């Protein structure tokens, strides 16, 4: 499993605790999506349960490693959103799931070592589920490790957060992120990192999905509108048919860059007719529109209204 360079400090601290036999009963891994929280936790659990681990790294060959690789290790429980009784996906983790998890953790380890439970995404627990989990956190069984993963940890109650050892994943330095992207085969690491606002995991995914070309197209579209050339109806239809939410992310970025250039009295890249205040309002409107696309309103009308304001 390939470690990411910005994991090194957190990994070293966690392994030092393991060496002292001072691992906590609960970990909270949190931070923006794209920074490798799940890669980190998979590597950690493999090493924790491996029968022949060396300095926290799994051997990959023992019975435990093979079972983990197959997803059938009896001492690992994974709890996610799951399905309702009618087969439709849940939008939150509910109290019944947490009660089942707690009952499972109350049983003895089948291999005589650690039992590990992963809750992902932990920030999707509803209030009743979080309250039920609190009892397990307050009365942990011996050799039991509860690992919570959350992109938005502020959604978790403080009572949950305070009972976990927190491992925070934050954006790495740009030079480190660019070097990593280059090592992953990204041809334009700086541009990819700019598009993802410094998030290397997101930059890698977007570079592989052709998002950088989409970002250029969005800026070209906005420049055309500013010059009185583009057709709002055609543009909104095209955006809606091809990653509309991502295009709105890039559009908001473009508005922020335009406003920054105006403030510095530099040549504005899109030659927009909007002043600084109007650009700030349009930036907010683009983000609101991106959120609204997940709702019941018609996406084409939302985009039409937004793009018409750019003119």
C-alpha positions as CSV (number, residue, x, y, z in Angstrom):
1,X,0.0,0.0,0.0
2,X,1.6,3.3,-1.1
3,X,1.9,5.8,1.8
4,X,1.5,9.4,1.0
5,X,4.4,11.7,2.1
6,X,2.2,14.0,4.2
7,X,1.1,11.0,6.3
8,X,4.6,10.5,7.7
9,X,4.3,12.6,10.9
10,X,0.9,11.2,11.9
11,X,2.1,7.6,11.1
12,X,5.2,8.0,13.2
13,X,3.3,9.3,16.2
14,X,0.7,6.5,16.0
15,X,3.5,3.8,15.7
16,X,5.3,5.3,18.7
17,X,2.2,4.9,20.8
18,X,1.9,1.3,19.6
19,X,5.5,0.7,20.6
20,X,4.7,2.0,24.1
21,X,1.5,-0.2,24.2
22,X,-0.4,3.0,24.5
23,X,-2.8,2.9,21.6
24,X,-6.1,4.6,22.3
25,X,-9.4,2.7,22.1
26,X,-10.8,5.3,19.7
27,X,-9.3,7.2,16.7
28,X,-10.9,10.0,14.8
29,X,-9.3,10.5,11.3
30,X,-10.6,13.7,9.9
31,X,-9.9,16.3,7.2
32,X,-10.8,17.1,3.6
33,X,-11.6,14.2,1.2
34,X,-8.7,13.4,-1.1
35,X,-5.9,13.4,1.5
36,X,-5.8,9.6,1.9
37,X,-7.5,9.1,5.3
38,X,-8.8,5.7,4.1
39,X,-5.4,4.7,2.7
40,X,-3.8,5.6,6.1
41,X,-6.4,3.6,8.1
42,X,-6.2,0.6,5.8
43,X,-2.4,0.5,6.2
44,X,-2.7,0.9,10.0
45,X,-5.3,-1.8,10.4
46,X,-3.3,-4.2,8.3
47,X,-0.2,-3.7,10.4
48,X,-2.2,-3.8,13.7
49,X,-3.7,-7.2,12.9
50,X,-0.8,-8.7,10.9
51,X,0.9,-11.7,12.6
52,X,4.3,-10.8,11.4
53,X,4.3,-7.0,11.2
54,X,7.6,-5.1,11.1
55,X,7.5,-1.5,12.5
56,X,3.8,-1.3,11.9
57,X,3.9,-2.6,8.3
58,X,2.0,-5.7,7.4
59,X,3.7,-8.7,5.8
60,X,0.9,-9.3,3.3
61,X,1.3,-13.1,3.5
62,X,0.0,-14.3,6.9
63,X,-3.5,-15.6,7.6
64,X,-4.6,-12.2,8.9
65,X,-3.3,-10.3,5.9
66,X,-5.0,-12.7,3.5
67,X,-8.3,-12.4,5.3
68,X,-8.1,-8.6,5.4
69,X,-7.3,-8.5,1.7
70,X,-10.4,-10.7,1.0
71,X,-12.5,-8.6,3.4
72,X,-13.4,-11.6,5.6
73,X,-11.3,-11.0,8.7
74,X,-13.6,-12.0,11.7
75,X,-12.2,-9.3,14.0
76,X,-12.8,-6.4,11.7
77,X,-16.2,-4.7,11.4
78,X,-17.0,-2.1,8.8
79,X,-20.0,0.2,9.3
80,X,-21.1,2.5,6.5
81,X,-24.4,4.0,5.3
82,X,-25.7,0.6,4.1
83,X,-29.2,-0.1,2.8
84,X,-32.7,0.3,4.2
85,X,-35.0,-2.8,4.5
86,X,-36.5,-1.9,1.1
87,X,-33.0,-2.0,-0.5
88,X,-32.6,1.7,-1.0
89,X,-29.4,3.4,0.2
90,X,-29.4,5.1,3.5
91,X,-28.5,8.8,3.8
92,X,-27.4,8.5,7.4
93,X,-26.1,6.0,9.9
94,X,-28.9,5.1,12.3
95,X,-29.1,3.9,15.9
96,X,-29.9,0.2,15.0
97,X,-26.6,0.0,13.1
98,X,-24.7,1.3,16.1
99,X,-26.4,-1.0,18.5
100,X,-25.5,-4.0,16.3
101,X,-21.9,-2.7,16.2
102,X,-21.7,-2.4,20.0
103,X,-23.1,-5.9,20.4
104,X,-20.5,-7.2,18.0
105,X,-17.6,-5.5,19.9
106,X,-18.8,-6.9,23.2
107,X,-17.8,-10.4,21.9
108,X,-14.3,-11.8,22.2
109,X,-11.8,-11.6,19.5
110,X,-11.8,-14.7,17.4
111,X,-8.1,-14.5,16.8
112,X,-7.2,-13.5,20.3
113,X,-5.9,-10.0,19.3
114,X,-7.4,-6.7,18.5
115,X,-10.9,-6.2,17.4
116,X,-11.3,-3.2,15.0
117,X,-14.5,-1.4,14.0
118,X,-14.5,1.3,11.3
119,X,-17.3,3.8,11.0
120,X,-17.2,5.6,7.7
121,X,-18.5,8.2,7.2
122,X,-18.9,8.8,11.0
123,X,-20.2,12.4,10.3
124,X,-23.3,10.7,8.8
125,X,-24.5,9.4,12.1
126,X,-27.8,10.9,13.2
127,X,-28.2,12.1,16.8
128,X,-29.6,8.9,18.1
129,X,-26.8,6.9,16.6
130,X,-24.2,9.2,18.0
131,X,-25.7,8.9,21.5
132,X,-25.7,5.1,21.2
133,X,-22.0,5.2,20.2
134,X,-21.1,7.3,23.2
135,X,-21.8,4.4,25.5
136,X,-19.3,2.2,23.6
137,X,-16.7,5.0,23.7
138,X,-17.2,5.4,27.5
139,X,-17.0,1.7,28.3
140,X,-14.5,0.2,25.7
141,X,-13.8,-3.5,25.9
142,X,-10.1,-4.5,26.2
143,X,-8.1,-4.7,22.9
144,X,-10.9,-3.0,21.0
145,X,-10.2,-0.2,18.5
146,X,-13.0,2.0,17.2
147,X,-11.9,4.1,14.2
148,X,-14.1,7.0,13.0
149,X,-13.5,8.6,9.6
150,X,-15.0,12.0,8.9
151,X,-14.6,14.6,6.2
152,X,-16.6,17.0,8.3
153,X,-15.8,16.3,11.9
154,X,-17.7,19.4,13.2
155,X,-20.9,17.5,12.5
156,X,-20.0,15.0,15.2
157,X,-21.0,15.9,18.8
158,X,-18.3,17.3,21.0
159,X,-18.9,14.4,23.4
160,X,-17.8,12.0,20.6
161,X,-14.8,14.0,19.4
162,X,-13.5,14.5,22.9
163,X,-13.3,10.8,23.5
164,X,-11.2,10.0,20.4
165,X,-7.6,10.5,19.7
166,X,-7.7,12.9,16.7
167,X,-5.6,12.5,13.7
168,X,-6.0,15.6,11.5
169,X,-5.2,15.5,7.8
170,X,-4.5,18.9,6.3
171,X,-3.3,20.2,2.9
172,X,0.4,19.5,2.4
173,X,2.9,22.1,1.2
174,X,2.5,22.8,-2.5
175,X,6.0,21.6,-3.4
176,X,5.4,18.3,-1.6
177,X,2.0,17.9,-3.3
178,X,3.3,18.7,-6.7
179,X,6.2,16.3,-6.4
180,X,3.8,13.6,-5.4
181,X,1.5,14.4,-8.3
182,X,4.4,14.2,-10.7
183,X,5.3,10.8,-9.3
184,X,1.7,9.7,-10.0
185,X,2.2,10.6,-13.7
186,X,0.2,13.9,-13.7
187,X,1.6,15.9,-16.6
188,X,0.6,19.4,-15.2
189,X,0.9,19.0,-11.5
190,X,0.8,22.8,-10.7
191,X,-2.3,23.4,-12.7
192,X,-4.0,20.3,-11.3
193,X,-3.2,21.5,-7.7
194,X,-4.5,25.0,-8.5
195,X,-7.8,23.5,-9.8
196,X,-8.2,21.4,-6.6
197,X,-7.3,24.3,-4.3
198,X,-4.2,22.6,-3.0
199,X,-5.7,19.1,-2.4
200,X,-3.4,16.6,-4.1
201,X,-5.8,13.6,-3.9
202,X,-8.5,15.6,-5.6
203,X,-6.0,17.0,-8.1
204,X,-5.0,13.5,-9.1
205,X,-8.6,12.3,-9.5
206,X,-9.5,15.3,-11.6
207,X,-6.3,15.1,-13.8
208,X,-7.2,11.5,-14.5
209,X,-10.8,12.4,-15.3
210,X,-10.0,15.2,-17.7
211,X,-11.2,17.9,-15.3
212,X,-8.3,20.3,-16.3
213,X,-9.6,20.5,-19.8
214,X,-13.1,21.2,-18.4
215,X,-11.7,24.0,-16.2
216,X,-10.1,25.7,-19.3
217,X,-13.5,25.4,-21.1
218,X,-15.4,27.0,-18.2
219,X,-13.0,30.0,-18.3
220,X,-13.3,30.2,-22.0
221,X,-17.1,30.2,-21.7
222,X,-17.1,33.0,-19.1
223,X,-14.7,35.1,-21.2
224,X,-17.0,34.6,-24.2
225,X,-20.0,35.8,-22.2
226,X,-18.1,38.8,-20.9
227,X,-17.3,39.7,-24.5
228,X,-21.0,39.3,-25.6
229,X,-20.3,36.2,-27.7
230,X,-21.6,33.1,-25.8
231,X,-25.1,31.8,-25.8
232,X,-26.4,31.4,-22.3
233,X,-29.0,28.7,-23.2
234,X,-26.5,26.6,-25.1
235,X,-23.9,27.0,-22.4
236,X,-26.2,26.1,-19.5
237,X,-27.3,23.0,-21.3
238,X,-23.7,21.9,-22.0
239,X,-22.7,22.5,-18.4
240,X,-25.6,20.5,-17.1
241,X,-24.8,17.6,-19.4
242,X,-21.2,17.3,-18.3
243,X,-20.2,17.5,-14.6
244,X,-22.2,20.6,-13.8
245,X,-21.2,20.7,-10.1
246,X,-17.5,20.5,-11.0
247,X,-18.0,23.2,-13.7
248,X,-19.6,25.5,-11.0
249,X,-16.6,24.8,-8.7
250,X,-14.3,26.0,-11.5
251,X,-16.6,29.0,-12.3
252,X,-16.5,30.1,-8.7
253,X,-12.7,29.9,-8.8
254,X,-12.6,31.9,-12.0
255,X,-14.7,34.7,-10.4
256,X,-12.4,34.7,-7.4
257,X,-9.3,35.0,-9.7
258,X,-11.0,37.8,-11.6
259,X,-11.8,39.8,-8.5
260,X,-8.3,39.3,-7.2
261,X,-6.8,40.6,-10.5
262,X,-9.1,43.6,-10.4
263,X,-8.1,44.4,-6.8
264,X,-4.4,44.3,-7.8
265,X,-5.2,46.5,-10.8
266,X,-3.8,43.7,-13.1
267,X,-5.2,42.6,-16.4
268,X,-8.4,40.6,-15.5
269,X,-8.1,37.2,-17.2
270,X,-11.8,37.0,-18.2
271,X,-12.3,40.7,-19.0
272,X,-15.5,40.6,-17.0
273,X,-17.8,43.7,-16.9
274,X,-18.6,43.0,-13.2
275,X,-16.9,45.0,-10.5
276,X,-15.4,43.6,-7.3
277,X,-18.6,43.6,-5.3
278,X,-20.6,42.0,-8.1
279,X,-17.9,39.3,-8.6
280,X,-18.1,38.5,-4.9
281,X,-21.8,38.1,-5.2
282,X,-21.5,36.0,-8.3
283,X,-18.9,33.7,-6.6
284,X,-21.5,33.1,-3.7
285,X,-24.2,32.5,-6.3
286,X,-22.1,29.9,-8.1
287,X,-21.6,28.0,-4.9
288,X,-25.2,28.2,-3.9
289,X,-26.2,26.9,-7.4
290,X,-23.8,24.0,-7.0
291,X,-25.5,23.1,-3.7
292,X,-29.0,23.6,-5.2
293,X,-28.2,21.1,-8.0
294,X,-28.6,18.3,-5.4
295,X,-32.2,19.5,-4.7
296,X,-35.5,19.3,-6.6
297,X,-35.1,22.5,-8.6
298,X,-34.5,22.3,-12.4
299,X,-30.8,22.4,-13.0
300,X,-31.1,24.1,-16.4
301,X,-33.0,27.0,-14.9
302,X,-30.5,27.4,-12.1
303,X,-27.7,27.6,-14.6
304,X,-29.5,29.9,-16.9
305,X,-30.1,32.4,-14.0
306,X,-26.5,32.2,-12.9
307,X,-24.9,32.6,-16.3
308,X,-27.2,35.4,-17.2
309,X,-25.9,37.4,-14.2
310,X,-22.3,37.1,-15.5
311,X,-23.2,39.4,-18.4
